[in-house]
Amino acid sequence: MKTYIKLFALSSLLVLGACSEDFLENEPYTDKVTENFYKTPSDAFEGLVAVYDVLQREAYGTQLIVSEQASDDCYGGFGIADPTVDLQWDRFEYTTDKDMNALIWTNSYLGIYRANILLENLDKVNWGSQTALKTQYEAEARFLRAHFHFQAAKMFGDIVALDHTVTTSEFQLPRQAPEVTYSLIANDLKFAADNLGPENYSKPGNANYGRITKWAAEAYLARTFLFYTDYYEKPDLAGVVTKAQATTYINDVVNNSGHGLVSDFANLWLAASFENFAGEDNTEMVWAVRFNGSGKGNWDLHEGNRFQVNIAPRGGAIGKYATGWGGATVNPLLYKAYEPGDTRRDATIISYVDEGLNFDAEAREQRQYTGYSWKKYCPITNAAGVAIVEANGGNFQIDNYQDYAIIRYADVLLMAAELNLGTNQVLAQANLDKVRDRAFKNTTNRKTVNKENIMEERRLELALEGQRYFDLIRQDMAVTKTAIEKNPAGSQFAVTFRPETLGWFPLPQSQIVLSNGTIKQNPGWN
């Protein structure tokens, strides 16, 4: 049996065809994973690009928007006549669309699948004297495999961990214990951290910006360590990485990566500081998913950031903000959580009243209007009031071009503060101070470093960046329930968090059916 036949069958189970017809029917790509393709380093590079390519699918509105809607910082939003699935993500309901999380599952396994294909074929390449290149490609592919596993695991809990492309006898694998998945994740990230060189690609014009670095791998190890050890109440990361090791890794990023904070927080975000925008390849970006507007309205390409239209103001451009669908309206409590003088508030959130913008929610058919929406990632208009992406010949739905920041240096500092608690309190305090000093542009608003203050700082610094929900559930269900159920805005915003779900999202029903019963639904969602 040819390899491509096996791969098509795999896509029916774990990828479920939702990776789109263009992937399943792309014969040239299918041919490239047969035994006759991987011969040269350039072939291997093409395979690596195919793994990276899956990252852009995360911007369709999967983990980022779903987790923010589920958190205490956002509601469902969108339009009054839109489907109710976004309200269900916000309210922890599971009624109208039993496949509501299918894209999260299928995108993750598409990325895992492509990474495994490359890793299994690296030894077939004639590397000649370029053995270091082989190690680099393996490290990048293993990092990405870890990333895709973590994306699924932090949403669904127990998943099917795959370190190889499955055979026909494995098409109905059961989910595995978390230590199995996280052991694979940890080993992959550790390999990347220990085998990539010291290069820092976050420099203006660097052609490799967006590729995995040693520093991204070390930071991702720390992120995974904190989530796993907190949520599962374990002393180490699946027996692979100790707390001392995780702390050494994150301190290495702080001290030796060459990354740093952009001086003004607002300059990180195009809609917050267009004139002084730091650029997406700035020193603070430890790792980001890259996008561009080259698709020019071609729905068959996936180069643009398709997430941005989801959270932009509904019903037409307003002020400098381009139009979108009005999803994930911002909870007023997040806006009010920022202290006076904190520059992050107005760089993170659009306040229509405070900015003198007459947003008529009824005329725009905005559901769950709060007066606040996302400024981070919001597309913008030019001086004539035309969306920049359209002025450049693109489609406002699919050709937005802002990169998605997965790890910023500010996050590194906060993880380092957390990991150094109790062992190097001076260093922990210094790391927290750097984040707050930048936020207030002075040194007079510092707070004593402790777990509570770090978690609140993470909420404010990383708001609307896809971290908040997971920071809540890794504390415990009581903390999560208390935060999410705070409701300042009336019955249409009421949310009841259900601890019986353990914080996990419902699995796509289609995957349960395809598994023939070997995969069971998560607790609380039956």
N, C-alpha and C positions, 0 to 999 in steps of 0.2 A: 504494500500500500504506500503510495506516495505521501510525503509529509503534508502536502497541501490538503489532502483529503482528510487527514486527521485534524488539521487545524480548523477546517470548516465545521467539523463535528463539534469540536471544543467550543467554537463560537456560539453554537446553538445552545449549549448548556450554560456556560459561565458568562458569555457576552450577549446571548439571547438576541442577536441580530440588531440590538439597539445601537451598535457601533456604526450603524447606517449602511445602507445598501452599497454605497460607494466603496466601503472597505471590503465587504464580503464579495463584491463583484469585480474588485480590482485585480484582474488576472496578472498584470505585471508584478504587483506586490506579492501575490500568492506564489508566483513562480520564484521570486527571490528568496523564499524561505525553504525551497527544496534543496536537496543535497548538492546540487550543482552550482549554487550561487556563491557561497562564502569562500572566496579564493584569495582576495587581495585586501590590504588594509582599507582601501576605498570602499570595498563591499561592506566591510565591518562598520565603517563610518556611516554608510547609508542605513544600515540596520540600527545603529545608535540613534540616528536622527528620527527614525520611525518610532522609537521609544519616547523620545522627547516630544514628538508630535502629539502624543496623547494628552500632554499637559494642557494644551490649549482647549481641550474639550471640557476642562473643569470650569471654564468661564461661561458655560451655558446657563449657569444658575443652579449648581448642585450643592456641594458642601458649604460653600461660602454663604449663599443666601438662605439655605435651609437652616443651618445652624444659627444664623443671626435671627431669623424669625422665631426659632425655638427658644432663644435666650431671653433675658429680661430687657434687652436693649432695643428690640424691634417688635413690631406686630406683623401681621400678614400683608396688609395693604393691597395694592393693585386696584383695579376698577370695580365699581359696584356690580357690573354685569359679568365679571370674570369668574372662572371656575373657583370653587371654594377650597381647593387643595391647599392654597397658601394660608388660608385661615386654619386649616387642619394642622399644618406644621406648627403654627403658632400655638394652637390650643391642645395639642397632643391628642388629636382625633385621627381616626383611620376608617373612613366610611365610604367615600365616593370613588376613590381611585386606589385600588389595592396594589397597584404598581407605582405608587407615587414616588418611590425611591429607586426606581429601576436604573436611572442614569447614573446615580452614585455607584451602584453595584457594578454595572456593566463597564463604565469608564475605568474603574479601578482594575477590573480583571482584564480589560483590554491592554492596559499598561503592563500588568504583570505578565501577561501572555507574550507581549512583544519583547519584554526584557528577557524572559526565559529563552525565547527563540535565539536572540543574539548570544546570550551566555553559553548556550549549548553548541554554538557554531564557531566560537572564537578559536578553538583548537584546529579547525579546518583551514584557517587562513594561513597563507605563507607570509609570515611576519618578517622574515629575513633578519635584519639587524634592528628592527623596530619593536623589540620585545617590550620596551617601556610603554609603547603606545598600546599594546595589548592590555597591559596592566591598567592603564588609564581608562580604556574603554570598559574593562570589566568593573572597575570601581564606579564609574558613572552609571552603568547599567544596574549594578547592585544597589546603589543609592536610590535610583528611580524605582526599582522593584520594592525596596523598603518603603518608599514614600507612598506608593499605590496600596501596599498592604495596610499602612497606617491610616490612610484615608478611609479605607473600608472598616478597619477595626475600631476606630474611634467613633464611627457612626453606628455600627451594628453589633459591637461586642465580639462574640465568637464568630470567626469566619473560616473559610477554607484556605489555609496557607499553602502556597505552591512554590516550590523551589525548582520545578521542572515543568515541561509541557506534559499534560496528562495523556495517558493512553486510553484506548477505548474501555479498558476494564476499570478506569478510574472516573468515569463520567458522572458517577453518583456518589462522590465523596461526601462524608458528613463534615460538619463544622468541627473545628479542633479547639482544644483548650487554649486560653489566652497565652499561656507560657510557651506553647508551640509557635504560635504566630509571632510573638514578641522576641523569641529567641532568634528566629529567622531575620526579623527586622534588625535586631541589635547586631547580629553577625554581619549583615550586609552593610550597615552604616559604619561599623568598626572597620571593615575592610576598606571602605572608601576613605575614612578619616586617616587610616594608617598608610594608605598607598598613593594618595594624591599629593602632588607637590604643593609648595607654599604660594602658588600664584593667586593673586586677587584680581578678578576680572572686572570689578566694579569701578571702572575708570572710563571717562568719556571717550567714546569712539572705539573701545576695545571690542574686537570682532568676536571674542569668546564670552562676552557678557551674557549671562543667562545659563551658562554651563555650570555643572556641579564643581565645587571646589572642596578642598580639605576643610575649609572654614564652615562651609554649609553643612558638611557631614558631621563635624564636631557639634555644631549648634543643634542639628536635628537629633543627634544622640541625646543631648540634654533635654530637648523637648519631649522626646519619647520616654526618657527615663522619668521625668517628672509626672507625666500622665500615668504611666503604668504603675509606678510605685505608689502614687497617691490613690488612684482609683482602686487598685487591687490590694492595697495595703501590704506591699512587699518591700523588702529591704534593698533589693537590687533589681536590675533590668533582666528578668528571666534567666538569672544565673550567668549572664554574659558580661554585664557591665556593672561594677560596684558604684556606690555613691562617690567614693573617692576618685574613681576613674572618670565618672561623668563630670565631676567638679574640675578635674584637671583638663578635660577636653574644653569645657566652656571657658575656663580661665585662659586657655591658650588662644581662643578666639578673641577674647577681650584684649589680651596683651600683645599678640603677635600677628593678627590677621591683616592689619593695615586698614580695617574698617573703622569708621567713626560716625559720630552724629553730625548730620547737617545742622548748621548753626540755628536755623529758624525752622521749627516744625512745619509751619505752613508751606514752606518751599518744597516739601515732599509731594504735594498734591496739586495737580494742575488747576483744579477749580478753585483752590484756596489762594493760589499765588501765581497766576499766569505769567505776570511780568518777571517774577523772580524764581520761577520754577527751576529746581535744582537739576532737572533732567532725570530720566529713569535709570541711567547707569551711574548713579551717584554713590558716594562712598558708604552710605548707610545700608544699601541693598545687599545683604549677604546672599540672598537667593530670591529671584523673581521669575515668574513665567512671562515670557516675552510675547508681545502682540504687535501687529502693524496693520495699517489700513490698505494693504496692497490688493485686497480682494475686489475692491471697487464694485460691490454689489453682487459678486458671484457666490451664490449660496453653496456651491460645491466645494469651495475653499474654506479653510478654518483658520485663517490668519488673524482675524480681528477678535477683539474682546467682546463676546456676545453677552457678557454679564452686565455691562454698564447700562444698557438700555433698561434693564429691569428696575433699577433704583432711581433713575432720573425723573424729574418732575412730570407728572401726568398731564396730558392735555395740551401740550405745546410748550415751546421755550418760554422761560420767564427770567428776566434779567440776563445774566451771563450764562445761565444754565440751560443746556439743550434739553429737548423733550425726551420722554421715555414713558414707562408704564406705571410708575408710582408704587413700586413694590417695597415691602419691608419698611413701612413708615417708622420713624424713630420715636421711641418712648420718651416723653418729656422728662422722665426721671434721669435719663442719661444726660440730657442737656443741663439739668440742674445739679448734677453730681460734680460738675467742674467748679472749682473754687474761683473767686474773683481773681483776675490776672492770669489765669491759666490760658495760654495762647492756643491750646489744643482744641478747645471747645469750638471756636468759630472756624477752625481749619478742618474740623471733622464733620460738623453738622450745619445744614442750611436751616436757619430760623427765618421763616418767611416774614413774620411781623417785624422782627428786629432788623432785618435787611430791607424793610420798606417795600416788600414784594406783595402785590395783591393777588394772592392765590385763592381763587373762588373754587372751593372744593366741590360744591354742588354742580357748577357748570362743567368742571373738569371730570366729573363722575369719579372722584377719588374716594376709595373705600378706606375707612379707618384713618381719616385725616387727623393728624396731631399738631400740625403747625411746623413739623420738623421732618427733614429727610436727609439723605446722605449727601455730604459734600465730597468725602473721599470717593474717588472713582466716578464722580458725576461728569458726564461729557459737557463740553462748553460750546458757546457760540462765538462767532467773530464780531467785529464792531458793527456789522450790518444786521446782527441778530440771527444769522444763519449758522446752524450747527457746523463746526469746523470740519467734521468728517464728511458732511454733504458738500461743503464748499470745495473740498478736495476730490470730489467725484465719487464718494463712497455712499453706502447705505447706512442710515443712522441706527439700524437694528443690529447689523453684523460687522461693521467695519470700524467700530471704535478701537482705539489703538493703545490705551494705557496698559502698562504692565501690571500684573497682579503680584504684589509683594508678599511672599510667603514667610521669609525671615528677614527682619530688619535688625540693625545693630542695637536699637533700643530694646528689642525683645531679648537679644543676647545679654545685655546688661541686667535686665530684670531676672532672667534665668540664672545668671551668675550670682546675683544678690540672693536669690532663693537657695541655691545650692551651697553657698558659703555660709548660710545661717548656722550659727552654733560652732563652726570650726574656724572661721576667719571673719569675725563680726566687723572688723575695720574695713575689710575689702567689700563685704556685703553692703555696708553703709555707703561706701564710696560709689559703688555701682548704682545704687538707688539715687544718690544725690545727683549724679550726672543726668539722669533722665528728668528729674524734677527741676534742676537748674535750667535745663534747656526749655522746659515747658513754661517756666515763669520768667525766664531771662534775668534771673538774679539768684542769689544764694540764700535768700531769707525765707524760703518756703519749704525747707527740708523737713522730712519726717523721720522719726526713728525707724530703723529697719526692723521689720518683723513680718511674719507670714501674712497677717491681715492687711498691713499697709502695702505689701508687695502685690497682693491680689487686687486691691483697689487700684493701684497704679497701673497694673496690667489692663484693667477695664478701661481706664481713661486713655492710656497711651495707645492701646491696640484696638480701640473701639472700631467696629465695623470692618474688621480684618479677619473675621472667622475664628477667633480664639476664645471669645467670651464663654460660649456654651460649654466648651470642653474644660475651661478653667473652673466652671461651676461644678460640673459633675465629678471632677477629680477631687473636689473637697468632700462632699457627700450629698446624699439625696435631700437631707433636711435643709442644708444651705441652698441647694438648687431650688427647692420648693419655695422657700421664703423669698428669695430674690425674684423668681419668675412671677409669683402671684401678687406682687405689689402692683396696684392698679389705681393710678390717679385720674383716670380719664373716662370712667363710666362703663356701663354693662357691655357695650360692644367690644370692649378691650379686655374683658374678664378672661382669665386663663386659670385653669386648674392643672397644675403639674401632677403627674401620677407617679409616685415613687416606685410602684410595682413594675414599671417599665425598666427600672434600673438606669434610666437615662439613655437607653438605646432607642434607635428608631426602628420602625417596622420593616422587616425584610420584604422585598418585592414578592408578591404572591406567585408570580410566574416562575421564580427560581425555586420556590417550595414545590410547585407542581412538577417542574422538570427534574427535580432531584428524586422524585418518586418516594418522598417521605423521609429521605435521609437528612434533609434540612428541615428543622422545625422553626415555627415562628417565634420571635422574641417574646418574652413574658410581657403580659399586659396588653398585647395587640391582637389577640384572637377574637 
